[in-house]
Every structure is written in structure tokens, then in C-alpha cells.
Amino acid sequence: MKQFYPIIKVLSPLLICGALGVEIWTLYALQTGSPSPPLPTGLFWFERFALTAHAVEGVVASLFAKSREQSPIPYGLYTFFVGTVGLLELLEQPASL
């Protein structure tokens, strides 16, 4: 599994930034009365699920970061963008007492 970490670390931030862009576009369209982005409904649900899952992983990483001698906010943001890989890397580190 670890052989895929470099690929995931490149693709995941790109996809999360794209998902954030779609959400911003959608919110802008709702505020201005413009047409919504012309994307399939299933894609909206998928990107919202991904954003939610990554947000939860980021919060969990922030909570565990201090015990692994990491800074909580930067590591939470890192985990938000790379997803489960960041959380797994954090949990592999030994906990400090």
C-alpha cells in the first residue's frame, strides 16, 4: 500500500481543490441566481462526501497531532488535503507520553 502514497499525495490535493472549486462555484451560482455548474448530480454527492470525509480525517489528525509531537493545525490541513494517507502516517509515529 505504501508504494501508492506518492501518487495519492499528488492526486488527492488536486481532486480536493477541484471539489472545493465546485462548491464555491455552486455557492456563487446560488447567491447570484446564475445557473449551477453543468455537472451530473452524482458527482456533486461524491465530491461532498469526499470533502466531508477529508474534513473528519483532518479533525482527527489535529486531535492526535499533539501526542505525536506535530503541530495540530498544519497537520490537520495536510491530512485534509491528502486524506487517509496523512492520518496513517501520523498514527505510525510513536505517541509521546
Legacy VTK file of the C-alpha trace (Angstrom):
# vtk DataFile Version 3.0
C-alpha trace
ASCII
DATASET POLYDATA
POINTS 97 float
0.000 0.000 0.000
2.813 2.423 0.831
4.022 2.330 -2.774
0.852 4.249 -3.722
1.400 7.036 -1.150
3.339 9.314 -3.549
0.631 9.013 -6.213
-2.123 9.646 -3.677
-0.223 12.635 -2.260
-0.276 14.243 -5.706
-3.768 13.296 -6.893
-5.703 13.842 -3.681
-4.875 17.546 -3.218
-5.708 18.197 -6.862
-9.078 16.472 -6.540
-9.881 18.142 -3.206
-9.048 21.564 -4.681
-11.332 20.722 -7.605
-14.106 19.721 -5.207
-13.660 22.963 -3.277
-13.834 24.850 -6.570
-17.105 23.148 -7.498
-18.565 24.007 -4.081
-17.500 27.647 -4.409
-18.918 27.769 -7.933
-22.201 26.298 -6.716
-22.453 28.732 -3.801
-21.685 31.648 -6.121
-24.351 30.461 -8.552
-26.911 30.219 -5.754
-26.081 33.708 -4.461
-26.179 35.415 -7.856
-29.011 33.475 -9.443
-26.660 32.130 -12.122
-27.092 28.624 -13.495
-25.485 25.871 -11.433
-22.401 24.105 -12.764
-23.391 21.691 -15.553
-22.246 18.549 -13.761
-24.099 15.307 -13.002
-25.878 15.182 -9.647
-23.935 12.055 -8.650
-20.696 13.968 -8.996
-21.960 16.625 -6.563
-22.807 13.965 -3.979
-19.455 12.251 -4.455
-17.448 15.455 -4.022
-19.466 16.455 -0.972
-18.888 13.035 0.574
-15.154 13.313 -0.168
-14.939 16.801 1.338
-16.799 15.643 4.449
-14.618 12.544 4.861
-11.433 14.568 4.416
-12.674 17.181 6.904
-13.336 14.483 9.521
-9.881 12.985 8.895
-8.330 16.435 9.264
-10.055 16.988 12.601
-8.974 13.561 13.871
-5.392 14.258 12.757
-5.465 17.614 14.537
-6.572 15.925 17.738
-3.845 13.262 17.567
-1.061 15.536 16.277
-0.042 16.923 19.664
0.535 13.428 21.079
2.777 12.652 18.074
4.807 15.869 18.530
3.269 17.528 15.457
1.643 20.917 15.153
-2.150 20.334 15.124
-3.335 22.925 12.578
-0.727 22.313 9.843
-1.027 18.553 10.218
-4.826 18.754 10.170
-4.682 20.784 6.947
-2.162 18.370 5.442
-4.438 15.460 6.295
-7.464 17.300 4.892
-5.735 17.551 1.528
-4.088 14.106 1.347
-6.776 12.184 3.233
-6.259 8.841 4.879
-2.583 8.724 3.917
-1.824 11.661 6.214
-3.758 10.077 9.040
-1.979 6.740 8.583
1.414 8.469 8.546
0.546 10.255 11.777
-0.670 7.114 13.518
2.520 5.240 12.518
4.561 7.663 14.603
5.078 6.676 18.241
2.975 8.564 20.754
4.807 10.700 23.289
3.779 10.412 26.895
LINES 1 98
97 0 1 2 3 4 5 6 7 8 9 10 11 12 13 14 15 16 17 18 19 20 21 22 23 24 25 26 27 28 29 30 31 32 33 34 35 36 37 38 39 40 41 42 43 44 45 46 47 48 49 50 51 52 53 54 55 56 57 58 59 60 61 62 63 64 65 66 67 68 69 70 71 72 73 74 75 76 77 78 79 80 81 82 83 84 85 86 87 88 89 90 91 92 93 94 95 96
